[in-house]
């Protein structure tokens, strides 16, 4: 037969092992969350880089468009036409 002290010791050991498992689970979950946040952060950085690249390309196209529009305006002036806008 088990004494009250032996039962308490057994239960304390079980609780301690259970707590160790819980702590391990929580630490693992934190690592998982950090890894997920890092992955999302990496994806965000990549998308932001693509956005910056797209804006740069768009700016170059706008500059080309403005150059051609100004050339057309200059040709109109040479032909004697006034601003038609």
Residue, then its C-alpha position, 0 to 999 in steps of 0.5 A: x500500500x502506498x503512503x500519502x507521502x508516496x502518492x504525493x511524490x508520485x503526483x508531483x513527479x507526474x505534474x513536473x513532467x507534464x509541466x516540462x512537456x508544456x514548457x517545451x510545447x510553448x517554446x516550440x510554438x514560439x519558435x514556430x510563430x517566430x519562423x512564420x513571422x520571419x517568413x511573412x516578413x521575408x515575403x513582405x520584403x520581396x513584395x515591397x522590392x517588386x513594388x519599388x521596381x514596378x514604380x521605377x519602371x512606371x516612372x521611366x515609362x512616364x518620362x518617355x511619355x512626357x518626352x514624346x508629348x513635349x516633342x509633339x508640342x514642339x512640332x506643333x509650335x513649329x507648324x504654327x499651332x497653339x496649345x491644343x490642351 
